[in-house]
Amino acid sequence: MQDAVSYDLTTGRGLVACPRCDALHLERDLAPGETARCLRCNAVLASPRSGAFTRIIALSFTTFVLMIGAVFFPFLEISRMGFGNETSLFGVAMAFSHGALMPLTVALLGTIVGLPVLRAMLLVYTLLPLSRGRPPFSHAVPAFRLSETLRPWSMAEIFVIGTALALVKVGGLANISFGPAFWAFCGLILVNAASNAFTSAATIWDAIEDGMRADEAARMVEGARQ
């Protein structure tokens, strides 16, 4: 079910592969607050934290709210000699949504807006039943696997840094002031960092597996009663 965990038939325990150096380690249950590290490269293998699932869900909903403000609120204002103009990311996308630049606009919105929102939705779908002690949804395995695949590509900080570097050259020609959308993107950077800090892939995979086993056992008991 999971990419980094296999099963050792000789010991009856799981084998966890280090995501950095592929070294195999025997799996064991960790208490909240404990951290399992690779013996070869010291990479973190698992780090369960109490209430982590609820915090990740809350941070995912925060991502939704901040992304709405980042897209529709004014991003920056440029003024010179008494004339000024402000625009939002959505307004810029609509201005370039015609002609040959339309595919580039769609790709830009997809990478800046679509990927973070999609990953937040996948995390909510995966963790919402687990946080309530219920079995996972039927497609929780592919949903969480896709969210882990999208993690390296969900980088709002790259867009903010690129925008800041581009405005350095424009700063000498006009007065530039950042709008609330820019600060919303900065907030997204902090939210994504906090979400990644609370996300332990090994812990979530174990919770999904335990939930599926409990659900299967409950169905077998219910079938036996009938």
N, C-alpha and C positions, 0 to 999 in steps of 0.2 A: 504493500500500500504506500509506503513512504520510500523516498529515494535514498535516504541516508541510514536506514535501519534494516537489518536482515535478522535471521533467526539462526541460532547455533543449536543444532540438534544434540550435540554432545553434552551440553550443560543445561539446555532448556532456557537459556537467557538470550536476550536480544544482543545484537552486535551493532554498535553505532559507529559510523564512519565519519572521520573528521572532515568537514567541508573544505578545509584548506590543504591538508596533506594526505587525506584518504587513509590515515591510520585507523585501525579497528580497535574498539574498546568494548568491554562488556558493559551492557546497560544495567543500570540499577535505579531504583526509585530515589528521587531527591526530595528533601523537605523544602518548603518555601524558604527562600533566602540562600540555599546552597547553590554552588556553581560547579559544574563539571567541566574540566579543561582537558585539552589534548596533552598527553604525556610527551609528545614529540615536538609540537610547535606552540603549545600553550594557548591554542585557540579555544574559544568558548563553545562547548558542545551543547550544554543545556543550563538554563538559569531560571528555574521557576520562581515566581513571586506571587505572594498572596494578593488576590484581587486583580491580577494582571489582565485577565480577560475583560473584566468590566471597564478597566481603564482604557484598554485598546479600543473598545466599542465607543466609549465617550470621546476619545481622541478622533475616531473616524467620523463621528457626527460633527465634531468641531471642524474637521476638514471640509465637510459639506458647506457649513456656514461661511467659513473663510473663503472658500472658492467662489461662492455666489458673490460676495463682496469684491473679490479680486477681479471677477469678470465684468461686472456691471457698474461698479463705482469708478469715479475718475482715477486714472492711473497716474497721470502727471499733467502739469500745466506749463506751457511755454509762453512767455510774454517778452515783448521788445517794443520800445518806443510807444508805449501806451496801448499796443495791440496784444491780445492774448488769446489763447485757445487751450481747452482741456479736452482730453479724450479718454475713453476707457478701452480695455482690451477688446470688448465686444464691438465697440465702434470701429476700431482699427480693422478687425476681422471683416466687418461688413463693408468697409471701404475698399478692401482688396478681394472681395468675394466674387468679382466678375472678371472674365477674361482668362488669360493664361496663368495668372497668379492664384486662381481659386484652389488648385490642388495644394499649393504651398500653404495657403491659409488653413485649409482643412488639416494638413499635417501638423501645422503649428499648434492649432487648438487641441488636436488629439494628444500631442505629447505634453503640452503644458497643463491642459485642463482635464482631458479624458483619462489619462493614465492614473493620476492621483485619485480621481473620483472613483474609477473602476476598482482600484485596489482597496479603497476604503469600503466600498460596497461588498467586495469579496470577503474582507475581514469581518464585517458585521454579519454576513450570511453564515460564515463558518463558526464564529464565536458566540453568537447570540444564544442558541440553545445550550451550548456548553457552559456558559456563565450561569445558567439557571439550573444546572444539574440534569439536563434532559439529553436524550440521544441527538446526535448531529443530524442535520438535514441530509437528504439522500445524495446530494451532489457536493457534500462538504469536501471530499477528498480532491476532486479536480479544481474546486473553487480555491482552496488554500494553496494547491500546487501552482495555480496560475498567479495568485497574489505574490508568491515567493519569486516567480519568474519576473514579475513586473517591478519588484522592489528596486533593482539597480537603475531602472529607467524612470522611476518617479522622483525627479530631482528638480524641485522648484527653485533650489538655490542656484542652479546653473542659469536659469532665466533671469533671476535677480542680478547675479554677478555680470552677466552679459549686458543687461540693460544699463547697469551702473557704468560699465566700461564705455559703452556707446555714448552715454550722456556726458562723459568727461570731455569729449571733443566738441559737443554742442554747447557746453557750459560757457565757453568764451564768446559765443555768438548771441545768446539770449539768456534770459532769467528762467530758471527751471525750478519748479516746486513739485514735490511728490504728493500725490493724492492718497486717499485711504486705501485704494487698491494695491498700491506699492507696499504699504505696511501690512496689508492682509497677506501678501505673498511672503513677507518676512515672517509673519506669524505662522504660515504654513511650514516654513523651514523648521521652526522650533517644534511644531506639532509632529511633523514627520520624524524628527530626531527622537522625540519622546516615545512615539509609537514603536520605532525600531528598537529602542532600549528595552521596552516592556515585552517585545515579541521574541519568544523563544520557540523556534520551529520544532525542535525535538519535543518540547513540552506540549505544544498544540497537537502534534501528530499522536503522541501518547493519549491525550485526552479524547481525540477523535476515535482512536482504536478502542479505548476503554468504553466509550459511549456506544460504539457499534456492537461490542461484545455484550454489554448490558442489555441493549435493545433486543439482540438476538436471543439472549437467555430468557428475557421476559416474554418474547413471542413463543418460545418453546414451552414455557410453563403455562401460558394461556392456551396453547394448542392442546396440551395434555389434559387440562381441566375440561376442555370441550369434548 
